[in-house]
């Protein structure tokens, strides 16, 4: 078993074609669109094509999407590295946990597994998180995981007539 992307509780596994409907349900949650800058839902076909054509080389794809599952294989969420830079050895990170699995440590556990992979396999030296103002749970997660707040882009996100600031957090992986 892959011990870099797995522990006694969770596994972060690659996207499979059978995950298309799961990803569609997550991406169709309009309450999350402001968090990931979506302005329209993906179609099932878009996500099916993504799953079927999944690029396994994160540096070639400049991203890595992993499905968070428990040891029985039940899907619990998604972990993403995106805007992955082979030149700068950096990436942004995103975590989505299904509502029924929130607030029990799954996101923190998945984030730690992802950090270990980013350092040991991808040789990343830093990862960052972009958190929209008001997403206090994400702020708490990333701060608990050792990320440092490095600034705020004021009124960076617009949703209708409302604007929200965007918090930037980062973590140096070399110290892991």
trRosetta pair geometry for C-beta under 8 A, 3 or more apart (Angstrom, degrees):
i j d omega theta_ij theta_ji phi_ij phi_ji
1 6 5.8 -84 156 78 109 155
2 5 5.1 4 124 43 123 94
2 6 5.4 110 86 4 75 115
2 11 7.6 96 67 -145 101 103
3 6 5.9 -81 -117 65 30 89
3 7 7.6 70 -157 -89 68 51
4 113 7.5 116 148 -166 50 81
4 116 5.9 -158 -163 120 76 111
4 117 5.2 107 151 -89 109 81
4 120 6.2 -134 -134 77 126 137
4 121 6.4 89 164 -36 159 123
5 11 6.4 58 126 -164 86 65
5 12 4.3 -104 -172 60 101 92
5 13 7.0 132 132 -75 132 45
5 66 7.0 -132 -156 -150 129 152
5 113 5.7 85 -144 169 44 116
5 117 5.6 39 -78 -73 86 133
6 10 6.9 -153 -138 102 54 53
6 11 4.2 -1 -106 -108 99 80
6 12 7.2 -145 -67 23 59 63
6 113 7.2 72 -49 -139 16 137
7 10 6.0 27 45 48 88 74
7 109 7.0 -115 43 -173 136 109
7 113 6.5 -130 -16 -84 104 115
8 71 7.5 -28 170 -65 44 135
9 70 6.9 -54 172 -139 62 76
9 71 6.8 -99 -154 -33 23 103
9 106 8.0 -136 138 -111 124 73
9 109 6.2 -43 81 -179 129 159
10 68 6.1 -23 -162 -164 120 89
10 69 7.1 138 -157 75 67 41
10 70 6.5 -56 -102 -108 58 44
10 71 7.7 -95 -79 -49 18 70
10 76 7.5 -86 -122 44 105 143
10 106 6.8 130 -79 -148 136 80
10 109 5.4 132 7 126 140 123
10 110 5.9 -105 153 -79 161 76
10 113 6.5 -128 94 -22 118 152
11 68 7.7 154 80 -152 45 44
11 69 5.2 -21 63 65 93 92
11 70 7.8 69 19 163 83 7
11 71 7.0 107 -15 -96 105 50
12 66 4.0 36 175 148 98 142
12 67 7.3 153 -157 69 53 37
12 68 5.9 -22 -101 -95 72 64
12 69 8.0 157 -94 21 25 73
12 79 5.5 -40 -131 39 125 137
12 110 6.2 116 -73 -148 111 87
12 113 5.4 165 -8 117 124 133
12 114 6.4 122 -78 -72 171 80
12 117 7.4 -101 73 -20 140 152
13 16 7.8 -6 127 -25 113 103
13 66 6.3 138 59 -163 23 88
13 67 5.4 -31 66 60 81 90
13 69 6.0 -10 13 14 116 121
14 54 6.6 123 173 144 107 150
14 56 6.7 -13 -127 -114 146 90
14 66 6.5 -56 -90 -116 33 72
14 67 7.5 10 107 14 16 93
15 19 5.1 -120 -155 60 75 147
15 23 7.4 22 -135 -55 120 137
15 50 7.4 -38 139 128 157 91
15 51 5.2 -124 152 -124 112 77
15 54 4.8 -179 74 -103 108 145
15 65 5.4 26 -41 97 125 107
15 66 7.4 -127 -40 -111 73 27
15 67 6.1 119 -92 -30 57 105
16 19 5.1 111 57 -11 67 102
16 51 6.5 19 113 -173 25 110
16 54 8.0 -64 -87 -4 22 153
16 67 7.6 -58 12 4 83 146
17 20 6.2 -13 -176 -25 52 110
17 48 6.8 40 -156 -156 82 72
17 51 4.7 132 -110 127 41 115
17 52 5.1 46 -100 -80 106 73
18 21 7.9 -41 174 23 50 96
18 51 7.8 -155 30 167 28 147
19 22 4.9 -62 -160 46 64 118
19 23 5.6 63 142 -24 89 102
19 51 5.5 177 64 -119 89 134
19 67 5.6 -123 -120 -74 144 145
19 75 7.3 142 -124 -99 93 143
20 23 5.9 -57 -147 38 28 107
20 24 6.2 32 153 -24 64 107
20 44 6.3 79 149 -170 110 76
20 47 4.6 138 -154 117 78 95
20 48 4.1 35 -136 -87 155 63
20 50 7.6 141 -112 58 88 87
20 51 4.6 -113 -69 7 87 147
20 52 8.0 3 -66 -29 126 84
21 24 5.3 -50 -145 33 34 117
21 25 6.5 38 155 -21 64 100
21 44 6.7 8 -96 -136 64 109
21 47 7.9 151 -59 100 22 132
22 25 5.9 -52 -154 31 30 110
22 26 6.7 26 151 -13 63 106
22 67 7.3 54 105 -130 145 126
22 75 5.2 -36 -145 135 149 172
23 26 5.7 -57 -150 40 35 111
23 27 5.8 25 157 -12 71 112
23 42 7.8 -30 131 77 99 142
23 47 4.6 -176 92 -162 120 135
23 50 7.4 -105 109 78 163 130
23 51 7.0 -177 12 -60 143 115
23 78 7.0 84 -111 -83 80 142
24 27 5.9 -59 -137 46 27 104
24 28 5.8 27 161 -22 64 115
24 42 6.6 -123 -117 88 70 100
24 43 7.8 -22 -124 151 115 26
24 44 4.9 0 -97 -101 154 70
24 47 5.0 -157 -65 38 83 155
25 28 5.9 -59 -140 37 23 110
25 29 7.3 42 153 -40 56 92
26 29 6.1 -43 -168 2 34 114
26 32 7.6 -31 173 50 68 162
26 77 7.9 113 -110 -145 138 53
26 78 5.9 100 168 -7 172 132
26 96 5.7 103 -164 124 125 148
26 98 7.7 -91 -93 -84 97 78
27 38 7.1 145 -167 -88 85 166
27 41 6.3 119 127 -152 91 76
27 42 4.8 -4 130 26 148 113
27 47 6.7 -175 23 -76 146 135
28 41 4.8 33 -113 -135 72 130
28 42 7.6 -103 -63 48 73 72
29 32 4.5 51 98 9 106 113
29 33 7.7 -168 99 -35 59 73
30 33 5.3 -20 -156 -12 51 121
30 41 7.5 -65 -76 -65 84 102
32 35 5.0 -54 -168 34 66 119
32 36 6.3 20 147 8 91 106
32 38 7.8 37 105 32 78 122
32 96 6.9 37 -145 -122 152 124
33 36 6.6 -81 -147 54 32 81
33 37 7.6 -81 171 91 65 6
33 38 4.2 -97 -140 70 87 94
33 39 6.9 119 178 -82 126 25
34 37 7.7 34 -160 -75 27 35
34 132 5.7 102 135 -140 97 176
34 157 6.3 92 -169 164 91 138
34 159 5.2 -30 -102 -71 118 141
34 164 7.0 64 176 27 126 151
35 131 8.0 -15 -142 -140 89 51
35 132 5.6 -121 -105 9 57 125
35 135 6.4 91 -104 -82 107 152
35 138 7.7 149 -138 -41 124 158
36 94 6.7 60 -100 -144 106 156
37 157 7.5 -123 -93 -123 82 106
38 41 7.3 58 161 -91 134 36
38 42 7.9 -77 -138 -30 135 83
42 46 4.3 -122 -173 79 96 137
42 47 5.3 96 128 -46 132 98
43 46 4.6 109 53 -3 76 98
43 47 7.3 -157 91 3 46 83
44 47 6.0 -65 -153 45 33 104
44 48 5.9 38 150 -25 70 108
45 48 5.4 -51 -140 36 32 114
45 49 6.3 34 158 -19 64 104
46 49 6.1 -62 -156 37 25 109
46 50 6.4 27 149 -20 63 107
47 50 5.2 -45 -144 34 38 117
47 51 6.2 38 155 -18 66 103
48 51 5.8 -56 -148 38 30 109
48 52 6.1 24 155 -14 65 110
49 52 5.8 -58 -140 42 29 107
49 53 5.9 -2 167 9 67 116
50 53 6.5 -76 -139 54 20 88
50 54 6.8 58 154 -78 60 71
51 54 5.9 -7 -157 -46 32 108
54 65 7.8 -109 -136 57 109 105
55 58 8.0 140 112 -82 95 28
55 60 5.7 -126 170 93 131 109
55 61 3.8 156 83 -67 132 120
57 60 3.9 52 94 14 117 114
57 61 6.3 145 82 -6 63 89
58 61 5.9 -66 -138 52 31 100
58 62 7.5 91 167 -93 60 5
58 63 6.6 -118 -151 94 77 20
58 64 3.9 -25 -109 -60 117 110
58 81 6.5 21 -157 79 134 126
58 84 5.5 -23 157 87 101 171
58 122 6.2 -42 74 -106 142 124
59 62 7.1 27 -167 -77 29 48
59 84 6.5 -112 -100 118 48 120
59 86 4.6 57 -146 -68 115 123
59 122 7.6 163 -55 -143 94 94
61 64 7.1 119 77 -70 124 54
61 84 7.9 46 87 42 72 125
62 82 7.4 47 133 -162 77 53
62 83 6.5 -1 163 -125 104 23
62 84 5.0 -179 -165 51 48 82
62 85 7.6 30 -140 -74 94 44
63 80 6.7 -18 -170 -169 102 95
63 81 6.3 171 -155 93 51 65
63 82 4.5 9 -117 -113 103 67
63 83 7.4 35 -80 -18 86 32
63 84 5.9 175 -77 1 32 109
64 80 7.0 159 84 -155 55 49
64 81 4.4 21 45 46 97 104
64 82 7.9 -142 32 -65 53 51
64 84 6.7 56 -7 -44 91 150
64 122 8.0 -117 -18 -76 150 143
65 78 6.4 -19 -165 -168 94 107
65 79 7.6 151 -157 82 46 49
65 80 5.2 -12 -104 -104 71 84
66 78 7.2 147 79 -160 48 57
66 79 4.7 -16 64 63 100 97
66 80 7.6 -175 24 -77 68 38
66 114 7.2 -172 41 -98 140 102
67 75 5.8 -55 179 -124 114 99
67 77 7.8 160 -164 90 52 38
67 78 6.2 -34 -110 -104 51 67
68 75 7.2 92 76 -160 58 59
68 76 4.8 -73 110 70 100 93
68 77 4.1 1 47 64 129 81
68 78 6.5 -129 4 -63 94 16
68 79 5.7 93 -53 -20 104 99
68 97 7.2 -44 70 -104 151 76
68 106 6.9 107 156 167 141 109
68 110 4.9 -30 -112 -108 132 139
69 72 7.9 -126 165 71 99 51
69 73 5.2 -13 176 -152 138 33
69 74 6.1 147 -157 68 81 36
69 75 5.6 -44 -96 -92 84 44
69 76 6.3 150 -112 7 27 90
70 73 7.2 -43 69 21 65 18
70 74 4.9 3 33 52 105 95
70 76 6.0 90 -36 -36 84 127
75 98 7.5 93 122 -28 82 134
76 97 6.3 -15 150 -145 86 81
76 98 5.9 -122 -167 20 45 106
76 101 4.6 137 -157 -127 100 180
76 106 5.7 -110 149 -174 140 150
77 95 6.7 32 149 180 137 76
77 96 5.2 -174 -163 98 96 58
77 97 3.9 -48 -80 -105 144 48
77 98 5.8 -140 -73 -10 74 70
77 101 6.7 -128 -37 77 105 136
77 106 6.7 134 6 131 134 125
77 107 7.2 -30 80 -89 175 76
77 110 6.7 -94 77 -44 126 171
78 94 7.8 2 110 110 95 95
78 95 7.5 170 88 -154 56 40
78 96 4.7 11 50 52 93 104
79 93 7.5 -18 -172 -166 84 94
79 94 7.4 164 -157 88 42 56
79 95 5.5 -5 -109 -108 73 75
79 110 5.1 -157 -68 161 131 118
79 111 7.4 -175 -126 -82 122 49
79 113 7.9 -129 -48 78 177 103
79 114 5.0 -146 170 -74 141 137
80 93 6.8 154 87 -158 62 47
80 94 4.3 0 56 56 109 98
80 95 7.6 -157 25 -69 72 36
81 84 5.3 55 137 -73 107 115
81 91 4.4 10 -171 157 102 147
81 92 7.2 143 -160 75 52 48
81 93 5.8 -23 -101 -99 64 71
81 114 7.0 173 -53 -174 102 115
81 118 6.5 156 -96 -95 143 112
81 122 7.7 -139 145 -42 173 174
81 127 7.3 -81 -125 -127 99 120
82 91 6.7 127 54 -172 27 93
82 92 5.2 -34 68 69 80 101
82 93 7.8 156 21 -91 73 23
82 94 6.7 8 7 4 117 112
83 91 6.4 152 82 -144 65 59
83 92 5.1 45 46 10 110 107
84 90 7.7 -172 -146 96 44 44
84 91 4.2 -2 -104 -102 70 114
84 122 7.3 -79 -160 -168 128 142
84 124 7.7 -85 -146 -88 92 124
85 88 4.2 15 112 41 137 94
85 89 6.8 -64 93 -9 85 17
85 90 5.1 10 44 54 114 78
85 91 6.8 -169 15 -71 69 62
86 89 7.3 26 -157 -73 28 55
89 122 7.9 150 -149 135 76 86
89 123 6.0 -71 -135 121 117 81
89 124 5.1 165 173 -133 75 44
89 125 4.5 59 116 3 122 94
89 126 7.3 93 110 24 80 71
90 124 6.3 110 -101 -156 22 100
90 125 6.8 -45 -73 57 70 78
90 126 4.9 -11 -113 72 94 91
90 127 6.9 163 -161 -92 64 38
90 128 7.0 21 -179 -5 109 102
91 118 6.6 -130 42 -138 130 125
91 122 7.6 -3 -16 133 139 152
91 124 5.7 -58 7 -122 104 147
91 127 5.3 -20 70 -118 79 85
91 128 7.6 -170 99 28 37 73
92 127 7.0 121 -126 -169 15 76
92 128 5.2 -44 -107 75 66 85
92 129 6.8 120 -161 -99 78 32
92 130 6.3 -10 -149 -7 129 99
93 111 7.2 93 151 -134 143 90
93 114 6.5 124 -141 128 128 141
93 118 7.9 -65 -80 -63 122 153
93 127 4.9 38 -25 170 118 125
93 128 7.1 164 14 74 81 33
93 129 5.6 -46 64 -82 87 84
94 129 7.4 134 -83 -132 52 84
95 107 4.9 112 139 -150 143 96
95 110 6.0 136 -134 93 122 124
95 111 5.8 -58 -61 -70 147 95
95 114 7.9 -149 -81 3 105 154
95 138 7.9 164 59 -126 96 94
95 141 7.2 -123 62 142 138 153
97 101 5.2 -118 175 89 104 101
97 102 5.1 136 102 -84 121 75
97 106 5.5 126 -126 89 137 119
97 107 5.0 -94 -33 -66 134 98
97 110 7.7 173 -78 16 104 146
98 101 5.1 65 66 19 86 105
98 102 7.5 -137 93 -35 41 84
99 102 5.7 -41 -151 -2 37 120
101 104 6.6 -92 -178 37 57 118
101 106 5.2 -4 154 13 109 160
102 106 7.5 -96 -103 42 30 113
102 107 7.4 21 -129 -25 68 118
102 137 7.6 7 -173 -180 125 150
103 137 7.8 -73 -76 -142 88 125
105 108 5.2 -58 -157 45 63 113
105 109 5.6 65 146 -25 85 106
106 109 5.7 -59 -146 40 30 112
106 110 6.1 28 157 -17 67 109
107 110 5.8 -55 -144 39 29 109
107 111 6.1 32 155 -22 64 108
107 141 5.3 -41 116 -138 131 139
108 111 5.6 -53 -144 36 29 113
108 112 6.5 30 155 -19 63 104
108 141 6.1 -145 -72 -151 80 86
108 144 6.2 -51 -109 104 126 123
108 145 6.0 -166 -136 -75 81 98
109 112 5.9 -55 -151 34 29 110
109 113 6.7 28 152 -16 63 104
110 113 5.7 -54 -151 37 34 111
110 114 6.2 34 152 -19 67 108
111 114 5.6 -55 -146 39 31 113
111 115 6.3 36 153 -23 65 104
111 141 7.0 143 -25 163 155 107
111 142 7.7 -155 -146 -100 159 61
111 145 5.1 -55 119 -113 142 152
112 115 5.6 -48 -145 33 32 114
112 116 6.6 34 155 -19 62 103
112 145 6.9 -149 -65 -136 77 104
113 116 5.9 -55 -153 34 31 111
113 117 6.5 29 152 -15 64 107
114 117 5.7 -56 -150 39 33 112
114 118 6.1 36 152 -24 66 107
115 118 5.5 -53 -144 35 31 114
115 119 6.3 23 159 -13 65 107
115 127 6.8 -127 -111 21 80 145
115 145 7.6 173 -40 178 144 118
115 171 7.3 -41 -122 103 126 141
115 173 6.2 -172 -169 -117 90 108
115 176 6.4 170 145 -95 114 151
116 119 6.0 -60 -147 41 28 105
116 120 5.8 1 168 2 68 118
116 176 7.1 -164 -95 157 62 150
117 120 6.4 -65 -125 50 22 93
117 121 5.1 -24 -168 27 65 121
117 122 6.7 51 140 -3 71 102
118 121 7.4 -33 -79 53 8 82
118 122 5.0 -41 -147 49 45 123
118 124 4.3 -40 169 38 94 129
118 127 5.9 6 158 -55 167 130
118 173 6.1 -125 104 -104 107 161
119 122 7.5 22 -12 55 10 79
119 123 7.3 37 -170 -113 34 23
119 124 6.3 -80 -80 59 43 76
119 173 4.3 -158 -84 162 106 126
119 174 7.6 169 -133 -79 114 34
119 176 5.4 -118 -53 47 170 140
124 127 6.1 53 138 -59 141 88
124 173 5.7 69 100 26 84 153
125 172 6.7 -21 159 -152 75 74
125 173 5.8 -161 -165 49 25 96
125 174 5.5 7 -149 -44 83 103
126 170 5.7 9 -178 -177 114 112
126 171 6.7 164 -152 83 68 44
126 172 5.4 -35 -97 -105 88 53
126 173 6.2 -161 -84 1 28 88
127 170 7.0 171 91 -150 38 67
127 171 5.6 -8 60 56 82 93
127 173 6.4 64 -4 -47 93 115
128 147 7.9 111 -136 -145 44 120
128 150 8.0 -63 -130 30 111 134
128 168 6.4 -13 -173 -170 122 84
128 169 6.4 156 -159 86 68 51
128 170 4.3 -29 -100 -97 86 84
128 171 7.6 174 -86 16 41 65
129 138 7.4 -164 163 166 134 109
129 142 4.9 -121 46 -112 159 151
129 147 6.0 -15 19 -143 120 165
129 168 7.7 154 80 -157 51 41
129 169 4.6 -9 56 62 96 105
129 170 7.5 -174 17 -78 66 40
130 166 5.7 -9 -169 -178 97 111
130 167 7.4 148 -160 76 45 52
130 168 6.2 -15 -105 -102 67 65
131 135 5.3 -134 -175 72 93 120
131 138 4.8 -178 -130 110 119 124
131 139 5.5 146 140 -72 160 74
131 142 6.8 -139 -48 13 139 145
131 166 7.2 144 70 -164 37 60
131 167 4.5 -25 66 63 93 104
131 169 6.6 26 0 -1 116 114
132 135 5.2 79 66 -8 77 120
132 157 5.6 -23 -124 15 108 163
132 164 5.2 35 -171 128 97 139
132 165 7.8 140 -160 84 52 44
132 166 6.0 -34 -102 -107 54 69
132 167 7.6 -154 -69 18 5 83
133 152 7.8 61 -74 -151 103 119
133 157 7.8 -166 20 39 92 119
133 164 4.4 -160 45 -173 105 91
133 165 4.2 76 -47 54 129 79
133 166 7.1 -87 -23 -68 82 28
133 167 6.7 120 -73 -25 62 96
134 164 6.5 -72 7 -140 115 126
135 138 4.3 7 138 26 112 117
135 139 6.5 136 99 -21 71 87
136 139 5.4 -53 -147 37 38 115
136 140 6.2 39 155 -21 69 103
137 140 5.8 -53 -150 35 31 111
137 141 6.4 35 150 -23 63 104
138 141 5.5 -50 -147 33 35 115
138 142 6.3 23 161 -10 68 106
139 142 6.4 -63 -147 42 27 101
139 143 6.0 22 159 -15 65 113
139 167 6.6 28 -100 75 106 159
139 169 7.9 156 -131 -46 64 142
140 143 5.9 -60 -141 42 26 108
140 144 6.0 28 159 -21 64 111
141 144 5.9 -64 -152 37 24 110
141 145 6.3 16 154 -15 63 112
142 145 5.5 -56 -144 40 34 112
142 147 4.0 -29 165 35 93 141
142 169 5.0 104 139 99 140 162
142 171 7.9 -142 -172 -38 90 118
143 146 7.9 97 179 -31 29 10
143 147 6.1 -80 -82 62 34 85
143 149 7.3 -7 -92 -40 102 95
143 169 7.4 -109 -68 -130 65 147
145 171 7.1 -65 119 -71 96 155
146 171 5.6 82 105 -127 89 124
147 169 4.0 56 151 158 125 120
147 170 6.3 152 -156 73 89 12
147 171 4.5 -79 -100 -52 66 103
148 169 6.4 164 78 -156 32 77
148 170 6.2 -28 57 63 83 66
148 171 6.9 136 7 -86 75 58
149 152 8.0 -2 -179 -50 108 86
149 167 6.3 -48 -137 -174 100 111
149 168 7.5 105 -161 79 56 53
149 169 5.5 -43 -95 -98 47 85
150 168 5.1 -62 69 104 93 98
150 169 6.4 142 9 -118 87 28
150 170 5.4 8 -13 13 139 105
151 167 7.7 169 96 -152 39 53
151 168 5.0 1 65 48 81 114
152 165 5.0 17 177 167 111 127
152 166 6.9 154 -159 76 62 43
152 167 5.3 -27 -103 -100 84 62
152 168 7.1 -166 -83 12 32 80
153 156 3.7 52 114 -61 112 137
153 165 6.3 165 81 -163 50 72
153 166 4.4 -5 54 56 104 98
153 168 7.0 72 -17 -29 94 109
154 165 5.0 -32 -122 -108 42 107
155 158 7.7 33 174 -71 78 83
155 163 4.0 22 -149 146 85 137
155 164 7.2 115 -125 56 38 15
155 165 6.2 -17 -35 -78 33 67
156 163 7.7 129 36 -176 27 98
156 164 7.2 -52 55 91 69 61
156 165 6.1 69 11 -146 92 40
156 166 4.0 -60 61 3 141 112
157 163 6.6 145 80 -161 52 60
157 164 4.4 -24 68 62 108 94
157 165 7.5 -45 22 39 92 2
157 166 5.7 112 -25 -59 103 102
158 162 7.1 155 -155 87 56 48
158 163 5.1 -28 -98 -100 72 77
158 164 7.8 -179 -79 19 27 73
159 162 5.2 -18 67 68 83 99
159 163 7.8 159 22 -92 65 29
159 164 7.0 19 6 -5 107 113
172 175 5.4 63 102 4 103 106
173 176 5.3 -22 -169 -9 63 119
